[in-house]
Amino acid sequence: MRIRILGSAAGGGFPQWNCGCPGCRAVRDGSRPATPRTQSSIAVSPDGRRWWLVNASPDVRTQLADAPALHPTGDRSTPLQGVLLTDAEIDHTLGLVLLREGRGVSLHATAATERTLREGSGLLPTLERFCPVTWTEVVPGTAHDLGGLTYRAFDAPTGKHDRFGTTEGLPGRVVGYRFTDTASGRYAVYLPGVQELTPAVQDEIDGADLLLVDGTTWHDDELVRLGLARKTAHDMGHLHVGGRGGSLEVLTALGVPRIVYVHVNNTNPVLLEDSAERAAVEAAGVVVGFDGLELEV
Ligand SMILES: [Zn+2]
């Protein structure tokens, strides 16, 4: 199985168009080493020929252009087989509309996510006005075979308020995915949005060969400290990396051989390549994910 990180930043990307935080400033003026990043998405393939996106970010056009394995193989034929969604966030779904030139979009999402896209954001009816959409319901706990690769979703704890009020309290609003290579039985976990590493979540992660995990902020109150928002990472349904009880401490104790942070917010000091926080992550043997990173499982 091959996994390519298409976009490693959280919503807004790095730098974010309206943000003047230290990291975003460093990318613009080059005052400190920092690499631009697009918005959160990966591509997964059992064989390097058929690929599925996990989330479709607003940056999907440049992400596909930068990924030779995902380029068309002939007249309008594409290695892209479909799109799996972890949730209905606009940063994870706006790119669906940019795929409208294809013969149709094959969408895999939970019933809760489908409902939000239909009745909340309205993105699905909009897409359906431009191209056919087939929806495969993702049922957490049930394996789905993609040929050489299976996925199984699991509920990710989220404290995030449903802004549209269409799915409040329903299961499947935010999920992580476990991807298993059929031949080897080895698996990777993709978990770009999780509020808390509960025992149930740790059970999903334990035994994975590779974990791609929510690295949104370093401090839980990072956006509050910078005066950018009143909400903590926890309030927004995400994890913080640093300090006691941070994900770095918890995850490195689990014994997963490879851990990569994804969905990294532009305010997170790990994106500054000369920062103490970056050095701490690397000293723990954990990778700060970057666009274009390819991993084999
Ligand atoms: Zn910023």
Residues whose N, C-alpha, C, O or C-beta is under 5 A from the ligand:
A	BS01	ZN	C19 G20 C21 C24 N266 T267
